[in-house]
Amino acid sequence: MVFAQLDLDDYTNRVLNVIKAKFGLKDKSEAINKFAELYGDEMVEKEANDQYVKKALEISERHLKKYGNRKMGMKELDALCGMD
C-alpha cells in the first residue's frame, strides 16, 4: 500500500464525494481506488493473474491439438459470418 498526501481542487473533491456516497465508501482513499478501478483500464492494462494465463494456455493447447495449424479459407470465413 502506498500512502500519499494530496492537494485536491474543489471539483475533484466534489467528484470524490459523489463516488464515495454512490458506492457507500468510508473515505476518499476508497473513492480514489474505486475511480481507478472504474476508469483505469482506459489508461493502463491490468496484469493477468496466473489462473487466467493457465486457462488461456490450456484453451490454446486444446485448439492446436484439435485443429493444428490449419488455416481458414475466405469461403469458410464468409460462411461462418453469414456472408455467403
Secondary structure, 3 states (H helix, E strand, C coil): CCCCCCCCCHHHHHHHHHHHHHCCCCCHHHHHHHHHHHHHHHCCCCCCCHHHHHHHHHHHHHHHHHHCCCCCCHHHHHHHCCCC
